[in-house]
Amino acid sequence: MKTLNATTASVRASLTSFERKTCCYLLLTTSLLVLGGCASADKAPSAELQAAEQAISNAEQAQVARYSSIELNNARTEISAARVAVLEKNLPEARRQVAESVELYGKYLPLRSALVFGGVKINPQMMALRKGTDILIATPGRLMDLYQQNAVRFNQLEVLVLDEADRMLDMGFIRDIKKILALLPPKRQNLLFSATFSTEIRALAKGLLTDPLEVTVTPPNSTVERIEQWLYPVDKAQKANLLIQQIKQHNWQQVLVFTKTKHGANKLTLLLEKAGITAMAIHGNKSQNARTKALADFKAGAVRVLVATDIAARGLDIQQLPQVVNFELPNVAEDYVHRIGRTGRAGAAGLAISLVCAEEMKELKGIERLIKQAIPRQVIASFAPVQPLPETVANPKPLPAKKPKKPRTFRPKAAAVSA
């Protein structure tokens, strides 16, 4: 919080009159995204929320009250207009937590908020936007649908927020993002939030922004120091047995396990159930009701193991989750940081264990290069791998950044001239 306070003070000191106009928006969106939706409306405030409340001084509170009463009330939101747009991935858990955080942090501010996403009827969402909204949380696809049906206008938009910006700017979302950017007023505040930023994504982000300021709360692509990381070398065929042995031996009552594929998650869930360990899977093929129930049962302690794919790595917010297990290493190194980041939250200690076979050597090297450290190893005697896992260097150096490709230019062919 000290780093965040110092950064907030330095940024606030250099605010222009236009930026001060949206002071309360920035504090609200920064709080809800930096803290990652750490508290739900139906729960007591978490340690992070209490720390955030203490971090805002009386002077800052007075400033927020001043701008919320003067600027926000004087500048009324027009019909179907939005003043702040928060773009989220199409992940139900993430967008719901952000929407709940907007309501929680903005409880005493005269702000209207709305949540819109695809997969449901669009008419109720159009009705909700008819009176205008101050803060609109939306998925890119549904936001474009609403715009094309004249259900939302951007002429009053002052702040654009990209949550999980590294994923929002990858090849799956970049086209929709660029379409939306082309529709927005040129004079606005852009905020990009993410726990990880690759060199390529950083270069792409700077290409979309004007003279951007980068605020780093923690070193890029770093893991939380309070998370104890261990690597267990094991043959691929013995991973499930090792996981079952560890759960029973250490009497783990709440463990989040990550797999690469949906099929793998379902298969592992069945194996755990056969071993007498209550488990449920959560992934993209599950219905929203099934995912909500699985998460609720896991939080309540009715289910000991929640098996998830990477789609859930960035959307799950589980208070005081004691341990995370990488049953399989992710293909993308940055996903490792997001996976183990589900534990060790709000200043609590956490344990992250990775079950790694020799076939995953490439993924392991990529992860250790990203986090700039070798993960400590421990061989479980009864599960020592037949195919040993090669050693890695203690301080792996990151690969040199790739030079961005020059944009292609279209050159028309010269027309043939006949004699």
C-alpha positions, -999 to +999 in steps of 0.1 A: +000+000+000+029+024+006+039+022-030+003+026-041-001+057-018+031+073-031+021+067-067-014+080-061-001+112-045+023+119-074-003+113-100-029+134-082-004+163-079-001+165-117-038+163-125-051+187-151-085+203-147-100+177-171-085+148-151-096+163-117-131+163-131-130+125-131-111+122-098-138+101-081-140+078-112-103+071-111-102+064-074-132+041-078-119+022-108-084+020-094-096+006-061-119-020-076-093-032-102-060-030-083-075-047-053-091-072-077-126-072-063-113-084-029-147-080-011-182-090-019-212-070-009-226-098+012-194-103+032-175-084+059-147-062+045-115-081+038-081-070+050-073-054+017-105-034+017-098-022+053-063-013+042-076+006+012-100+026+034-072+035+058-050+045+029-073+073+018-067+103+040-093+127+052-081+152+026-086+127-001-121+118+011-130+155+012-117+159-024-138+129-036-169+143-018-162+177-034-159+164-070-188+139-066-211+166-053-201+193-078-188+178-109-209+147-111-242+163-102-236+192-126-226+170-155-257+148-157-254+117-178-275+119-210-300+093-222-282+060-232-248+076-225-220+061-205-193+081-187-169+053-177-166+020-196-149-010-179-142-037-205-140-072-191-132-106-206-162-129-212-157-146-178-188-146-155-168-147-122-146-117-131-173-094-144-196-102-115-169-094-090-161-061-107-198-052-107-201-060-070-170-040-063-183-010-082-214-011-060-194-015-028-168+012-034-193+036-049-220+030-022-218+066-010-214+083-044-242+095-067-233+071-094-253+047-115-237+015-128-247-013-151-233-047-162-239-060-197-226-092-214-235-116-241-253-150-239-285-134-224-314-114-238-303-079-248-336-061-243-334-059-204-299-045-208-311-019-233-338-008-209-312-005-181-291+018-202-319+040-213-315+065-184-278+066-189-251+052-167-220+066-150-200+033-149-207+006-175-190-028-171-192-047-204-177-074-225-164-060-259-188-080-281-220-071-262-209-034-260-206-033-298-241-050-301-256-023-279-239+005-298-251-009-332-287-009-318-283+027-306-287+015-270-255+031-258-237+063-268-201+073-262-203+111-266-200+116-228-174+089-222-145+102-201-127+071-188-120+038-205-107+009-184-093-024-198-092-050-171-067-079-176-053-058-204-028-084-216-056-107-224-079-080-237-052-069-262-042-103-275-053-116-309-087-127-296-099-093-286-077-067-304-102-063-333-131-055-310-110-032-289-098-012-319-134-009-332-145+004-298-116+028-296-125+043-330-159+052-316-148+069-284-141+106-279-104+114-285-102+133-252-105+107-225-086+089-197-074+054-205-065+029-178-050-005-184-047-030-155-030-064-154-008-085-132+014-094-161+026-075-192+048-091-219+071-069-239+049-074-270+017-065-252+034-034-236+045-022-271+010-028-284-006-009-255+016+021-260+006+021-296-030+025-286-023+052-260-010+088-261+020+095-239+011+068-214+023+067-178+031+033-164+024+027-127+039-005-113+028-016-079+050-047-079+077-058-103+063-070-136+054-107-139+065-112-103+050-136-077+039-128-042+067-133-017+043-149+008+035-177-016+057-207-009+064-224-043+075-260-047+080-282-077+074-320-074+091-340-102+068-369-112+060-391-141+029-380-160+011-413-153+016-409-115+004-373-112-031-381-101-019-406-075+006-381-061-021-354-058-044-378-040-016-388-016-007-352-008-044-343-002-049-372+022-014-370+039-017-332+046-055-333+051-060-304+027-096-293+030-096-266+003-073-269-027-076-254-062-061-276-089-053-264-124-053-285-156-047-276-192-079-289-208-115-293-200-113-330-206-084-333-182-103-314-155-133-337-159-111-368-158-092-357-127-124-349-109-137-384-115-104-399-102-106-377-070-142-387-064-133-424-067-105-419-041-131-405-017-122-368-021-151-345-029-143-326-061-160-305-088-147-292-121-152-256-134-144-247-170-159-231-201-182-260-210-200-259-177-232-238-175-232-206-155-254-222-128-231-252-125-200-230-122-217-208-096-228-238-076-193-254-078-176-222-066-202-216-038-198-252-026-160-249-027-160-216-007-184-231+018-162-262+024-187-287+009-162-295-018-125-301-009-110-298-044-120-274-072-104-285-106-102-256-130-088-246-164-070-214-170-103-196-179-108-195-141-073-184-131-080-147-134-117-147-123-117-166-090-116-146-058-115-170-028-108-156+006-078-172+023-073-200-001-045-221+015-031-239-015-030-241-053-017-271-073-006-270-109-015-305-120-002-295-154+020-264-163+003-238-185+013-233-221+016-195-214+041-187-187+022-156-175-007-179-166+015-194-139+016-161-121-022-158-123-028-193-112-007-192-080-020-157-074-053-172-063-036-180-029-015-157-007-041-129-011-047-100+013-014-105+031-021-142+039+005-169+034-001-194+005+013-226-009+017-233-046+028-268-058+035-278-093+035-315-104+060-315-133+070-343-157+099-344-181+076-336-210+069-302-195+105-290-195+099-263-221+070-248-201+090-250-169+119-231-184+095-204-197+080-199-163+113-197-144+126-173-170+095-151-165+096-150-127+134-148-128+139-176-103+142-214-102+113-231-084+126-252-054+123-289-060+113-318-038+112-354-049+085-375-031+103-408-025+074-431-034+068-411-066+103-405-079+101-402-116+115-429-139+123-403-165+142-377-145+134-340-148+166-321-160+179-294-137+174-257-145+197-227-139+193-209-106+189-174-121+175-179-156+180-148-179+150-135-198+151-139-236+159-107-255+128-088-265+118-093-301+119-063-324+084-052-335+077-060-371+074-031-395+039-026-408+034-038-443+028-012-470+007-020-501+025-013-533+004-016-565+020-034-593+032-013-622+009-016-652+024-031-683+028-006-711+024-020-746+043-006-775 
